[in-house]
Amino acid sequence: MNSNNIEEIIKENELLKSELEIISSIYSNLDMNTDIEEVIADIITTLRKHVTFGNFNIALINEEGYMEVKMPIASSVFALSNIDEELWHKMERKKWNVHKSKSWICKVARENIELHYPEFNLEEIDEYAVEFIKASGLKSIYYLPLKHENKILGTVIFGDFKNTMYLTDFEKKLIRRRVALIARIIDSLKLYKEIEKTNIELQKSKRIIQEDLLLAKRIQKNFIPPVVHSCDKLEIMGSYIPMIEIGGDYYDFCRNPNGIQKGFGIIITDASGHGVSAAFITSMVKMAFQNEYVTENVDEPALVLSYINKVIIDKTAGNFVTAMYCYFDLENMKAKIACGGHNPLYIFNKKSGDFREIHPKGRILSFIDDPVFEEVE
């Protein structure tokens, strides 16, 4: 191996090392807000330090399968000379069918090939291209497919309007690496933009859901009784704080409007699940509890729970409801209690400080027909 070969190898290694540093730097700074034309301009500007060419352009395949030329990218860097400006604008506005067009930009992408004409022999060039070459004054071209992970994104065009463009194998390797980086960036930014678009749509959907939940929260709040004022010999206070905006917990009070019984009933229920589904079941429980049958039988806890079970059974889509109902007989100072799979009821004696647990037997609601509910008095 002579000294010239060694110098070429050293030079190539240095260029490759520089190449890796450039690629790492550019890719590490990539994000959704990146100006893609500015990034590509930087990539091509550094390439110009090692490879001589006149202009650089990209043609991208759109969603409809047509090729659109994006040029000139960063025109201050890739200024074109000796060419009719109107011709370029015409090309910019033109769209080629990638699957049918005979143009080089489509052929390169369609067939996944490279085309390199260091200089033109018009007798050997496709008729389709001759007209453009003559009109543009193009002297040399190098076309490459723009692809990432076997996905063809478009075509990259290197050209020169003044000089022939002979490229060594190593120069072509450098060009291919930069083109591969550009393809990766375009594909990544496209993915970023899709993610950003999806995120915007999700945020919009989230806002709509939140607005709906707030509305549902206000509606549910309206059918949960507020703090109840003093009633006969009792003071009753209630509070409802759901884990999220809406939930499956519910409590309510019931008295006979005719005043036949001197007392009132309290129900506490909990629908399985969370959120909208549980709140929907709760609304059915409320409708059942406010029925005339319940007010007429307010002093019969087992009948009240049986009636609610009858109303909601087979309507809860596999969910269930637990319930505790207590009727307070204020005339005889007694309470009758029935339970449908709910947590125990506790009585606290303020004078002695003792707790008493009461937990009548009874099945959860919306589970079986005609369940039996034990009453404890």
N, C-alpha and C positions, 0 to 999 in steps of 0.2 A: 504494500500500500504506500503510495507516494505522499509527499507533504501536501500536495494540493487536495487530495482526497480527504486527508485528515482535517485540513482547514474547513472543507465543505461540511464534514460531519460535525465538527465543533460548532460551525455557524448554524447548521440545522438544529442541533440540540439547544443552542441558545434561543433560537427563534421559537422552538417548541415550548421551552420553559417560559418564555415571555407570553406565548399564546395561552398557556394554562393560567398564568397570573391574570391576564386580561379577562379570560372567560370566568374565572372564579370571582373576580371583582365585580364584573357586570351582573352575574347571576345572583350574587349575594345581596345586591342592592335592588333586586327586582321586586316590585310589589304592584298592587292593583292601580296605583296612581302614576305608574311609570309612563312617560311619554315614549311610545314605541318608536316613533320616527327619530327622536333624539338618540335613543339607545342604538338603533341600527346605524345612525350616522357616526356614532363613536366607534362602532365595530369596524365599519368600512374605512374610516379615517386611519385607524391603526393598521389596517390591511394595506393601505396605500404606501406605507413606509417600506413594505417588502415586495409588493407586486405593482407593476405599472399597468394602469388601464385608464380609460377616459371617463366613462360614466357607469352608473350602477342603478338598476331599477328592479322592482318586484312586481310580479303579477300574481294576484291571489284568487283562489277559487271561492266563489261565494256559495251561499246555502242552496241556490238554485242550480248549481253546477256550471256556472259561467265564469270565465276568467276575466278579471278586471285589472288593468295595469295601473299601478300606483307610482306616478312619476311626476317630476323628479322628487325623490325622497331627500329632504334637506337640500333644496336646490342651491343654497349658498355653497355647499360642499361639492355637489355633483353638477356644477354648472355645465350646460350643454353648449356646444359651439357649432357654427356652420350648419345649422339645421332650421328648417322652417318651424316656428313656434306653433303655428296653427296645426301642423301635422301631428305634433305631440298632443295637443289638446284634443284632436280628433281621436287619437289612440286612447287617450284617457277616458273619453266618453264611450268608447266602443266596448262591447262585451262579446266574448267568443265562447261558443259552446265547446266545452272541454272534450266531449266525446266525439264531436263531428268536425270541428275546425281543422283546417290544414296548416294553420299558423304554427310557427316554431314554438311559441310559448305554450300552446296546447299540446303539441306533439311531445315535447320534453316531459310535461307533467303526465300526460296520458300513458306514455310508454316507459316512463321512469328511466330516461336516458340523458346523456349529456351531448351537446352539440358545440363543437369548437371549430370556428373558421378564423384562423389567424389572419387570412386575407381572402378576398372573394374572387372566385372564377365564375362569373355570372352564367357561363354556359353550363356549369355543373350545379347551379342553384335552382331550387324549385321556383317555378314561375310565380308562385304565390308570393315569394319573398323578394324577387328581383325588383318589383315595382317599388317596394318600401325601401330597399337598399339604395336604389337610384334617387328616390325622392329625398331620403334623409342624408345621403352622403356618408353612410356608415361604412367604415373600412374593415372592421373586425368585430367578432362577437364570441362570447362564451356563455352558453346557456346551461343551467343546472336545475334539476328538480329541487324544489323546496319541500323537504319531508322531515317528519319527526316520528320515530317509532313506526316506520312503514306506512305512515299516513301522509299522503301527498297534499300539501297545502297550497302549492302554486309553483311558480317558476321564478328563478333569479337570473337576471341578465347583466352580464358585464360586456361593455362595448367600447369602441373607440372610433371617433369621427375624424381623427387626424392621422393616426398611425396604425400600422399592423400590430397585432397583439399575440406574439408568440409566447407561450407559457411553458415553463419547465414542469416536470412531474412534481417537483417539490412545491412550486408555486401553486399548482393545482390542488395539492394536498392542503396547503394553507387556506386556499379559497374554500375548499369543501368543509374544512373545520369551522370557518367563520359562517358559512351558509347553514351548517348544522346548528350552530349556536343561535343564529337568527330564527331558524325554524322552531327551535325549542322555546325561545322567548315568545314568538308569536303564538305558539300553541298554549304556552303557560298563561300568557296574558288573556288569551281567549277564554281559557278555563277560569281565570280570576274574574273576568268580566261576567261570565255565566254565574259564578258563585255570588258575585256582588248583586247581580240582577235577581237571583233566587233569594238572596238575603233581604233585598228590598221588598220583594213580594211577601216573604215570610213576616217581615216587620209590619207590613201593611195588614196582612191577615191577623197578626198578633194584636194590632191595635183594634181591628174590628171585633176580634174575640173578646178583648178586654172591655171594649165598650158594651158588648152584649152581656158580659158577666156583670158589669156594674149595673146595667139595667135590671138584670135578673136579681142582683143583690138588693136593689131598691124594692123590687116587687116582693121578694121573699121577706124583706124587713117589714113590709106593710102587713103581711099576714102572720107575723110573729107578734103576739100581744106585747104592748109596752109595759113599763112598770105599772103595776096595778095598785090603786089607792086602797086605803083601809076599807075592809069589807066586813060588816057585822063585828065579830069578835076577833077578826084576824087582820094582820097586815101581810100583804103579798107583794113580793118583788121578784122580777124576772130579768134575766140578762141572757143575750144570745151572741156569742162570739165565735163564728165559724173559723175553721183552720185556713180555708181559702175564701174567696169572695162569697161563694154559696156552698151549702152543704146539705146533708140529709137529716140533721137534727131538727126537732120541732116540739114545741110545747104549746098548750092552749088551755083555756078555761071554758067551762060550760055550766050554765044554770038553767033551770026550768023557767021559761018566761012567764008562766002562769003563777009562779010562786007557790006551787003545791008543796014542794019539798023545801025545807029551810036548810039549804046547803048548796054545795057546788062541787063540780068535778074538775080534776086537773089531769091532763094527759101529757106524758113525755114519750116521744118516739125517736127512733134512729133508723134511717134507711141504710142498707149496706151500700158500700161504694162511696165515691166522693163526687163533688162538682155537680154538673148539670143533671146527670142521670139520677143521682140521689135526690137532688132538689125537685126533680119532676115527680118522683115517687112521693116525696113529702107533700107536694101540692094535692095529690090524690088522697092522701091521708087526711089532709085538712078539709077537703070537700066532704069526705065521708063523716068526719067528726062533727061538722057543722050541719049535718042532716037533722031533720025533725025527729027521726027515730031516736037519735042520741039524746036530744033534749027531753024527750018524753020518758026516756029510761036512764036519766042522768045518775040515778042512785043505784044502778045495777051494773057494776064494773064488768062482769063477765059478759053481759049482753052487749055492752058498748064495744068491747074488743072483738067479740064474735061478728058484730055487724061490720066493723071496719075490715076485718079479714075477708068477709063475704064480698065487699065492694072491690077490694084491690087484688084479690086472688086471680092469677093468670094474666095480670096486667103489668107485672113488674119485670118482665124479661129475665127471669131467673134470679132477680134480687129478692131480698126479703126485708121485713121491718120488725124491729123489736119495739115493745111498748110497755109502759107502766101506767095504769089508770087508777086514780084514787078519788073516792067520793067522801067529802067531809060533811057529816050530819051535824050541823051546828046546834040543833035543838037537843040532841041526846049526847053531844060531844063524843061522837064515835066516827071512825073512818072505816070504809070498806075498800079493799085493795085487790086488784087482779093484775097479773103480769103475763106478758107474751114474750118470754125469752129475754127480757131486759135485765139490766143490772139491778141488784137489790135496792130496796128503799131503806133509808136510815132515819130513825127518829132520835132526835137529840133532846135530852132532858136538861134544860138550862140550869135548873136548881141543883140537881145531883151531878151533872156533868157526864151522865151515862149515855152511851149509844145503844140503840136497839135495832137489829137488822130484821127486816121483813122481806121475804122472797117467796111469794106464792108460786105454785107450779103452773106452767102454761107454755105452749109451743109458740115459736115465732110466727108472725103474721105472713100471709101470702105464701104459705108452705103446704098446708093440707086443708081440705074441706072440713068444716065443723069441728075445729079443735076444742078441747075442753079446757076451761080456765078456772083454776081454783080461786075462791074468794076468801080472803082473810079479813076478819073484822076486829 
